[in-house]
């Protein structure tokens, strides 16, 4: 990242005065472990809209400032680095997508400045793999900036790459290769053959269609979204398999393996996608119906303490809190409630409990705790584990809680 962005990030961090106000602050387990229990989650149900909005403002400000001040020293606090240092790839993109929504809800000038610096530093380019959904995610940031009045040239590199994909329109199978074969990991990645992809790519295509007026991009997004959903969504459980390798996998209790963050990716992405889809689009009712099904499935498996287990249907296998999946799902619920897509009390309660868990994960300085590291399946999270996409999930949830009126 350019030195100007580093300096700007430090100034942003030091200029924000952050204080903590929370109804849960008196609980010792909250302050010592950055987590809550079932009793504390139940107490959150009585929180007023004003207190929740105030909490969201403080949590979002603090998490944003902490992360922006630490964009050049990942080795100091990230356990599993993976693709984190690459500015254009999905790890950083997920944080900045969350930041776009926080800035939009909060009208935050420091966050907007950081987004502009980030996009300019990337020269508005996507990452290196043109067909890979993960590498298209950052396009959402550039297109969002255009929506805020930025020059249309910002999306030109994204359009160039998506045109390559559109021209080929791959028909590769959505099935992963058999374990042990050379193509086990990447055999189907020219298409959206894993649940995470439904956060990364479809909205980029939809936003480009909206920006250019070319419905070919929207048609491609719809076609591929429903191909993936028809393949990975379980109508019986109202949850997504992460990919075809998990169709027959069972947890320690014999239940199917549904990964928390994998479903969180879909749910958060779907909530934003619905909002960006033209209101007269013939597929909008189908997307809303899917949203309601997934919301129902997620509410049913939420734990009493407000978290979603990393393995959604096997909560006793990994008992540690996990905040990236919980954050994305909390965001999806709050957004749907705020938009009037769901109105039932069970969903409202689940959103409040989820927010209490999100709120507890952010310490006084703004670090987000309990984030499962980069992966593709349920794994434990540690209290000192954080990651940029976890912060992105927190910012998404905070952005919608600012609008809460229930």
C-alpha positions as CSV (number, residue, x, y, z in Angstrom):
1,X,0.0,0.0,0.0
2,X,1.3,3.4,-0.8
3,X,2.9,5.5,2.0
4,X,0.1,8.1,1.7
5,X,-2.4,5.5,2.7
6,X,-0.3,4.4,5.7
7,X,0.0,7.9,6.9
8,X,-3.7,8.6,6.4
9,X,-4.6,5.5,8.2
10,X,-2.6,6.5,11.2
11,X,-4.1,10.0,11.3
12,X,-7.6,8.4,11.1
13,X,-6.8,6.2,14.0
14,X,-5.5,8.9,16.2
15,X,-8.3,11.4,15.3
16,X,-11.2,9.3,16.4
17,X,-12.1,9.6,20.1
18,X,-13.7,6.3,21.0
19,X,-15.5,5.4,24.3
20,X,-17.3,2.3,25.3
21,X,-20.9,2.4,26.5
22,X,-22.7,-1.0,26.8
23,X,-25.4,-2.6,28.9
24,X,-23.2,-5.7,29.1
25,X,-20.1,-3.9,30.3
26,X,-20.6,-4.8,34.0
27,X,-20.3,-8.5,33.3
28,X,-16.9,-9.8,34.1
29,X,-16.9,-12.5,31.4
30,X,-17.6,-9.8,28.8
31,X,-14.5,-7.8,29.7
32,X,-12.1,-10.7,30.2
33,X,-13.0,-13.0,27.3
34,X,-14.7,-10.7,24.8
35,X,-17.7,-13.0,24.7
36,X,-21.1,-13.5,26.3
37,X,-23.1,-16.3,27.7
38,X,-26.8,-17.3,27.3
39,X,-27.9,-15.2,30.2
40,X,-26.2,-12.1,28.9
41,X,-27.7,-12.7,25.4
42,X,-31.1,-12.9,27.0
43,X,-30.6,-9.6,28.7
44,X,-29.8,-8.0,25.3
45,X,-33.5,-8.6,24.2
46,X,-34.5,-5.7,26.5
47,X,-32.1,-3.2,24.8
48,X,-33.8,-0.1,23.5
49,X,-33.4,1.1,19.9
50,X,-31.5,4.2,21.1
51,X,-29.1,2.2,23.1
52,X,-28.5,-0.2,20.2
53,X,-27.9,2.7,17.8
54,X,-25.5,4.3,20.3
55,X,-23.6,1.0,20.7
56,X,-23.4,0.5,16.9
57,X,-21.9,3.9,16.5
58,X,-19.2,3.3,19.1
59,X,-18.4,-0.2,18.0
60,X,-18.2,0.7,14.3
61,X,-16.0,3.8,15.0
62,X,-13.6,1.8,17.2
63,X,-13.3,-1.2,14.9
64,X,-12.7,0.9,11.9
65,X,-10.0,3.0,13.5
66,X,-8.2,0.0,15.0
67,X,-8.1,-1.8,11.6
68,X,-7.1,1.2,9.5
69,X,-4.2,1.9,11.8
70,X,-2.9,-1.6,11.2
71,X,-2.9,-2.1,7.5
72,X,0.9,-2.4,7.2
73,X,1.9,-4.7,10.0
74,X,-0.3,-7.8,9.6
75,X,2.4,-10.1,10.9
76,X,2.0,-8.5,14.3
77,X,-1.6,-9.7,14.9
78,X,-2.8,-12.2,12.2
79,X,-2.2,-15.9,12.9
80,X,-2.8,-17.3,9.4
81,X,-1.6,-14.9,6.8
82,X,-2.7,-16.5,3.5
83,X,-3.6,-13.8,0.9
84,X,-4.0,-11.1,3.5
85,X,-1.2,-8.8,2.3
86,X,-2.6,-8.6,-1.2
87,X,-4.5,-5.3,-1.4
88,X,-6.7,-6.5,-4.3
89,X,-7.7,-9.9,-3.0
90,X,-10.8,-11.0,-1.0
91,X,-9.4,-10.7,2.5
92,X,-8.9,-7.0,2.3
93,X,-11.8,-6.5,-0.1
94,X,-14.2,-7.9,2.5
95,X,-13.0,-5.4,5.1
96,X,-13.4,-2.5,2.6
97,X,-16.8,-3.7,1.5
98,X,-17.9,-3.5,5.1
99,X,-16.4,-0.1,5.3
100,X,-18.4,1.1,2.3
101,X,-21.6,0.3,4.2
102,X,-20.4,1.8,7.4
103,X,-19.5,5.1,5.6
104,X,-22.8,5.1,3.8
105,X,-24.8,4.6,7.0
106,X,-22.6,6.9,9.2
107,X,-21.5,9.6,6.6
108,X,-18.0,9.1,7.9
109,X,-15.4,11.3,6.2
110,X,-12.4,9.5,7.5
111,X,-13.7,6.1,6.3
112,X,-14.5,7.6,2.9
113,X,-11.0,9.0,2.6
114,X,-9.6,5.6,3.4
115,X,-11.7,4.0,0.7
116,X,-10.6,6.5,-1.9
117,X,-7.0,6.0,-0.9
118,X,-7.3,2.2,-1.1
119,X,-9.0,2.2,-4.5
120,X,-6.5,4.7,-6.0
121,X,-3.7,2.7,-4.5
122,X,-5.0,-0.3,-6.4
123,X,-5.4,1.7,-9.6
124,X,-8.9,0.3,-9.6
125,X,-7.7,-3.1,-10.7
126,X,-9.1,-6.5,-9.7
127,X,-6.8,-9.2,-8.5
128,X,-4.9,-11.4,-10.9
129,X,-7.3,-14.4,-11.5
130,X,-10.0,-13.1,-13.9
131,X,-12.4,-16.0,-13.5
132,X,-12.0,-16.5,-9.7
133,X,-14.9,-15.0,-7.7
134,X,-12.6,-14.0,-4.8
135,X,-10.6,-11.8,-7.1
136,X,-13.7,-10.0,-8.3
137,X,-14.9,-8.9,-4.8
138,X,-12.8,-5.7,-4.7
139,X,-14.8,-4.4,-7.7
140,X,-17.7,-3.7,-5.3
141,X,-15.6,-1.0,-3.6
142,X,-14.7,0.7,-6.9
143,X,-18.3,0.6,-8.1
144,X,-19.6,1.9,-4.8
145,X,-17.3,4.9,-5.1
146,X,-18.7,5.6,-8.6
147,X,-22.2,5.5,-7.0
148,X,-21.0,8.2,-4.6
149,X,-20.1,10.4,-7.5
150,X,-16.7,9.1,-8.5
151,X,-15.5,9.1,-12.1
152,X,-16.9,6.2,-14.3
153,X,-13.3,5.4,-15.3
154,X,-13.0,3.8,-11.9
155,X,-14.9,0.7,-13.1
156,X,-13.2,0.4,-16.5
157,X,-10.6,-2.2,-15.3
158,X,-13.4,-4.2,-13.7
159,X,-15.5,-4.1,-16.8
160,X,-12.6,-5.2,-18.9
161,X,-12.1,-8.4,-16.8
162,X,-15.8,-9.2,-16.5
163,X,-16.0,-8.9,-20.3
164,X,-13.4,-11.7,-20.6
165,X,-15.5,-13.9,-18.3
166,X,-18.7,-13.0,-20.1
167,X,-17.2,-13.8,-23.5
168,X,-16.2,-17.3,-22.4
169,X,-19.2,-17.9,-20.0
170,X,-17.6,-21.1,-18.6
171,X,-19.8,-24.2,-18.3
172,X,-17.4,-26.1,-16.0
173,X,-19.0,-28.5,-13.6
174,X,-19.7,-27.0,-10.1
175,X,-18.4,-30.2,-8.5
176,X,-15.0,-30.2,-6.9
177,X,-12.7,-33.0,-8.1
178,X,-12.3,-36.1,-5.9
179,X,-10.0,-35.7,-3.0
180,X,-6.4,-36.6,-3.8
181,X,-6.6,-35.7,-7.5
182,X,-4.5,-32.9,-8.9
183,X,-7.5,-30.6,-9.4
184,X,-9.0,-31.2,-6.0
185,X,-9.0,-27.6,-4.9
186,X,-9.3,-25.6,-8.2
187,X,-11.2,-27.8,-10.6
188,X,-14.4,-25.7,-10.7
189,X,-13.2,-22.2,-9.8
190,X,-14.0,-20.7,-13.1
191,X,-17.5,-20.7,-11.8
192,X,-19.0,-20.0,-8.4
193,X,-18.8,-23.5,-7.0
194,X,-18.3,-22.6,-3.3
195,X,-20.7,-20.7,-1.1
196,X,-18.2,-17.9,-0.3
197,X,-18.3,-16.9,-4.0
198,X,-21.9,-15.7,-3.6
199,X,-20.6,-12.8,-1.5
200,X,-17.5,-12.1,-3.6
201,X,-18.7,-12.0,-7.2
202,X,-22.5,-11.6,-7.9
203,X,-22.8,-8.1,-6.5
204,X,-19.8,-6.9,-8.5
205,X,-21.6,-8.0,-11.7
206,X,-24.9,-6.5,-10.6
207,X,-23.3,-3.1,-9.6
208,X,-21.5,-3.0,-13.0
209,X,-24.9,-3.6,-14.8
210,X,-26.4,-0.8,-12.8
211,X,-23.5,1.5,-13.6
212,X,-23.4,0.8,-17.3
213,X,-27.0,0.0,-18.1
214,X,-25.8,-3.2,-19.7
215,X,-28.1,-6.0,-18.5
216,X,-25.8,-8.7,-19.8
217,X,-23.8,-8.4,-16.6
218,X,-27.0,-8.8,-14.5
219,X,-28.2,-11.7,-16.5
220,X,-24.8,-13.5,-16.0
221,X,-25.0,-12.8,-12.2
222,X,-28.5,-14.2,-12.0
223,X,-27.7,-17.3,-14.1
224,X,-24.6,-18.2,-12.1
225,X,-26.1,-17.3,-8.7
226,X,-29.1,-19.7,-9.2
227,X,-26.9,-22.4,-10.7
228,X,-24.8,-22.3,-7.5
229,X,-27.8,-22.1,-5.2
230,X,-29.6,-25.0,-6.9
231,X,-26.4,-27.0,-6.4
232,X,-25.4,-26.1,-2.9
233,X,-28.6,-25.1,-1.0
234,X,-30.3,-27.7,1.1
235,X,-34.0,-27.3,0.9
236,X,-34.4,-29.7,3.8
237,X,-32.2,-27.7,6.2
238,X,-32.4,-24.2,4.6
239,X,-28.7,-23.9,4.7
240,X,-25.8,-23.9,2.2
241,X,-23.2,-26.5,1.9
242,X,-19.8,-24.9,1.5
243,X,-19.1,-26.9,-1.6
244,X,-19.7,-30.4,-3.1
245,X,-17.0,-31.9,-0.9
246,X,-19.4,-31.6,2.1
247,X,-22.5,-33.2,0.6
248,X,-21.7,-36.4,2.5
249,X,-19.7,-35.1,5.4
250,X,-21.1,-35.6,8.9
251,X,-20.2,-33.9,12.1
252,X,-19.4,-35.6,15.4
253,X,-23.1,-35.8,16.2
254,X,-24.0,-37.3,12.8
255,X,-25.5,-34.1,11.5
256,X,-24.5,-32.6,8.1
257,X,-21.6,-30.2,8.1
258,X,-22.8,-26.6,7.3
259,X,-20.0,-24.1,7.8
260,X,-21.0,-20.9,9.7
261,X,-18.9,-18.4,7.7
262,X,-19.8,-20.1,4.5
263,X,-23.5,-19.4,5.2
264,X,-22.7,-16.0,6.5
265,X,-21.0,-15.0,3.3
266,X,-24.1,-16.0,1.3
267,X,-26.5,-14.3,3.7
268,X,-24.7,-11.0,3.8
269,X,-24.1,-11.0,0.1
270,X,-27.7,-11.9,-0.6
271,X,-29.0,-9.0,1.6
272,X,-26.9,-6.5,-0.3
273,X,-27.7,-8.1,-3.7
274,X,-31.5,-7.8,-3.1
275,X,-31.1,-4.1,-2.3
276,X,-29.2,-3.4,-5.5
277,X,-31.5,-5.4,-7.8
278,X,-34.0,-3.3,-9.7
279,X,-37.3,-3.3,-7.8
280,X,-39.2,-4.4,-11.0
281,X,-36.8,-7.2,-11.8
282,X,-38.8,-10.5,-12.3
283,X,-36.4,-12.5,-10.2
284,X,-36.6,-10.2,-7.1
285,X,-39.4,-12.2,-5.5
286,X,-37.3,-15.4,-5.9
287,X,-34.3,-13.8,-4.2
288,X,-36.5,-12.6,-1.3
289,X,-38.0,-16.0,-0.9
290,X,-34.5,-17.5,-0.7
291,X,-33.5,-14.8,1.8
292,X,-36.5,-15.8,4.0
293,X,-35.7,-19.5,3.8
294,X,-32.0,-18.9,4.7
295,X,-33.0,-16.5,7.5
296,X,-35.3,-19.2,8.9
297,X,-32.6,-21.9,8.8
298,X,-30.1,-19.6,10.5
299,X,-32.4,-18.5,13.3
300,X,-33.2,-22.1,14.0
301,X,-29.6,-23.0,14.6
302,X,-28.4,-19.9,16.5
303,X,-27.1,-20.9,20.0
304,X,-28.7,-19.5,23.1
305,X,-25.6,-17.3,23.7
306,X,-26.2,-15.4,20.5
307,X,-23.4,-17.0,18.4
308,X,-23.6,-19.4,15.5
309,X,-21.4,-22.4,16.0
310,X,-18.7,-22.8,13.4
311,X,-20.4,-26.1,12.4
312,X,-24.0,-24.9,12.5
313,X,-25.7,-28.2,13.3
314,X,-23.0,-29.6,15.6
315,X,-22.7,-26.9,18.3
316,X,-20.9,-29.1,20.8
317,X,-18.0,-30.0,18.5
318,X,-16.3,-26.6,18.6
319,X,-17.6,-24.6,21.5
320,X,-15.5,-21.4,21.2
321,X,-17.2,-18.2,20.0
322,X,-16.8,-17.3,16.4
323,X,-17.5,-13.8,15.2
324,X,-17.0,-13.7,11.4
325,X,-19.9,-16.0,10.7
326,X,-21.9,-14.5,13.6
327,X,-21.2,-11.0,12.3
328,X,-22.2,-11.7,8.7
329,X,-25.4,-13.4,9.8
330,X,-26.3,-10.7,12.3
331,X,-25.9,-8.2,9.5
332,X,-28.1,-10.2,7.2
333,X,-30.9,-10.4,9.8
334,X,-30.7,-6.8,10.8
335,X,-30.8,-5.6,7.2
336,X,-33.8,-7.8,6.4
337,X,-35.6,-6.6,9.4
338,X,-34.8,-3.0,8.6
339,X,-36.0,-3.4,5.1
340,X,-39.2,-5.2,6.1
341,X,-38.3,-8.5,4.5
342,X,-38.8,-10.4,7.8
343,X,-40.9,-9.2,10.8
344,X,-41.3,-12.2,13.1
345,X,-40.2,-11.9,16.7
346,X,-37.8,-14.9,16.5
347,X,-35.7,-13.1,13.9
348,X,-35.8,-9.9,15.9
349,X,-34.6,-11.7,19.0
350,X,-31.9,-13.5,17.0
351,X,-30.6,-10.2,15.6
352,X,-30.4,-8.6,19.1
353,X,-28.6,-11.6,20.5
354,X,-26.3,-11.7,17.5
355,X,-25.5,-8.0,18.0
356,X,-24.7,-8.5,21.7
357,X,-22.2,-11.2,20.6
358,X,-20.7,-8.9,18.0
359,X,-20.5,-6.0,20.5
360,X,-18.8,-8.1,23.1
361,X,-16.1,-9.2,20.6
362,X,-14.7,-5.7,20.1
363,X,-12.3,-4.6,22.9
364,X,-11.6,-1.1,24.2
365,X,-9.0,-0.3,21.5
366,X,-11.2,-1.7,18.7
367,X,-9.7,-5.1,18.0
368,X,-12.2,-7.7,16.9
369,X,-11.7,-11.0,18.7
370,X,-12.7,-14.6,18.1
371,X,-12.4,-14.6,14.3
372,X,-11.8,-18.0,12.7
373,X,-8.8,-17.7,10.4
374,X,-8.8,-18.3,6.6
375,X,-10.3,-21.6,5.8
376,X,-13.1,-23.5,4.1
377,X,-14.6,-25.6,7.0
378,X,-15.5,-25.4,10.7
379,X,-12.4,-24.7,12.7
380,X,-11.9,-23.3,16.3
381,X,-11.2,-19.6,16.9
382,X,-9.0,-18.2,19.6
383,X,-9.7,-15.2,21.8
384,X,-6.8,-13.3,20.2
385,X,-7.6,-14.4,16.6
386,X,-8.6,-11.5,14.3
387,X,-8.8,-11.0,10.6
388,X,-9.8,-8.2,8.2
389,X,-13.0,-10.0,7.0
390,X,-14.1,-10.3,10.6
391,X,-13.8,-6.6,11.0
392,X,-15.7,-6.2,7.7
393,X,-18.5,-8.3,9.2
394,X,-18.6,-6.2,12.3
395,X,-18.8,-3.0,10.3
396,X,-21.6,-4.4,8.2
397,X,-23.6,-5.4,11.3
398,X,-22.9,-1.9,12.9
399,X,-24.0,-0.1,9.8
400,X,-27.4,-1.7,9.9
401,X,-27.8,-1.5,13.7
402,X,-27.4,2.3,13.3
403,X,-30.8,2.2,11.6
404,X,-32.5,-0.1,14.1
405,X,-35.9,0.8,15.3
406,X,-37.3,-2.4,16.9
